[in-house]
Amino acid sequence: MSTAMIVDDHPLIRLSLRLLLQRERYEVVAECGDGVEAVQLARQHRPNLILLDIGMPRLDGLGVISRVRQLGLPCKILVLTAHTAESYSVRCMTAGANGFFSKTDSLVELQRALRAVMSGFIHFPVLAARPAQGEASNSERALIEKLSNRELSILQHLARGYSNKEIGERLLLSNKTVSTYKMRLIDKLHMKSLITLAEFAKRNDLA
């Protein structure tokens, strides 16, 4: 029987995933809700599969993927997230994930993704151009692609309405460091203020 670990900061989602995995004949050996603990549990249990969310406290999903790969663990990693494939799919693949699945897709699609990844294939959605995308939207996507993983994580938390203190607590950063990142984001994305920066993040489905 294959073993699996679930990493998501929402208990109800972890429960749903556990039930799905058990139906698929996986033994769930560990689950947790933050990235630092995820790395520790992955090292301890060495599961065959890790189902991993991106937006988590202390260490985000991209950081978890990088740490697991640095440890040389042979786990298959399937990212499950509510974030758009346009913003995160390529980043996850580059970090070392084996697949990417949007939580807005069906359970049937998730089962297909699981089977593909565990059979040795990669599973990433095809990034088709949006029919209604205009020049401005394409330009914004290009700006997002130039952000570092940490900058994108800060932008995501800003879109969710977190304060500097809350972002710092979730990502283990000081208020000053968070403020520095925000000013850097305003500069790199050519925004006029934190308000327009937050609007930009929400407009690009980063919340």
C-alpha positions, -999 to 999 in steps of 0.1 A, spaced: 0 0 0 13 34 -9 18 60 18 7 97 17 10 129 36 -15 158 35 -3 194 40 -31 220 41 -40 246 68 -78 239 65 -88 209 87 -120 202 66 -99 200 34 -75 176 51 -104 154 61 -118 154 26 -84 145 11 -79 118 37 -111 101 28 -104 103 -9 -69 89 -4 -82 60 17 -107 52 -10 -78 51 -34 -60 26 -11 -34 50 3 -23 49 39 -22 85 53 8 85 75 9 122 85 -10 155 80 -3 190 91 -11 227 85 22 245 81 52 242 59 79 238 86 62 209 101 56 194 67 93 192 60 99 176 93 72 150 88 83 143 52 118 135 65 104 114 93 78 93 73 92 95 38 58 91 22 53 80 -14 31 110 -21 26 145 -6 -6 164 -13 5 200 -8 -12 234 -6 7 265 -14 -5 293 9 5 281 44 20 296 76 58 296 83 69 281 50 48 282 19 43 253 -5 70 264 -29 95 264 0 83 230 11 89 216 -24 124 230 -25 133 217 10 120 182 2 140 181 -30 171 193 -12 167 165 13 167 140 -16 134 124 -5 118 103 -33 83 116 -26 59 125 -54 45 159 -48 11 169 -61 2 206 -54 -35 213 -46 -44 250 -45 -71 275 -51 -46 297 -68 -46 301 -106 -24 279 -127 -12 310 -146 5 323 -114 18 291 -99 19 260 -122 53 268 -138 68 278 -104 57 246 -88 72 225 -117 104 245 -115 106 239 -77 103 202 -83 66 193 -80 53 164 -100 18 178 -106 -5 207 -101 -43 205 -94 -68 233 -89 -92 229 -60 -119 242 -83 -117 211 -105 -136 179 -99 -127 149 -77 -125 128 -109 -98 151 -122 -80 148 -89 -81 110 -91 -66 113 -126 -39 136 -114 -30 112 -85 -28 82 -108 -7 101 -134 18 113 -108 21 80 -91 26 63 -125 57 84 -131 41 111 -152 40 148 -146 5 165 -144 3 202 -151 -26 220 -166 -22 234 -201 -20 272 -198 -43 282 -225 -48 319 -232 -79 334 -219 -103 345 -247 -110 378 -230 -74 386 -221 -63 420 -233 -30 436 -236 -32 451 -201 -39 417 -185 -11 400 -204 12 428 -193 2 422 -156 9 385 -160 43 392 -173 50 414 -143 39 387 -119 62 361 -136 92 384 -128 85 383 -90 105 360 -67 86 333 -49 88 353 -16 75 384 -33 46 364 -48 39 350 -13 38 385 2 15 397 -26 -8 367 -20 -11 375 17 -18 411 9 -46 401 -14 -61 382 15 -62 413 36 -35 403 61 -17 431 81 21 434 82 20 418 117 -1 389 105 20 383 74 51 384 95 37 359 119 27 335 91 60 338 72 84 343 102 94 378 91 97 410 109 73 439 103 102 459 88 110 431 64 73 428 53 72 466 48 104 464 27 88 437 5 57 457 0 76 488 -11 96 465 -35 64 451 -49 50 486 -54 82 495 -74 84 463 -94 47 462 -103 46 500 -110 18 506 -85 11 540 -69 2 528 -34 -6 497 -12 -43 501 -21 -36 498 -59 -12 469 -51 -39 450 -32 -63 457 -61 -37 443 -85 -34 412 -65 -71 405 -63 -76 413 -100 -51 386 -108 -68 360 -86 -40 359 -60 -63 360 -29 
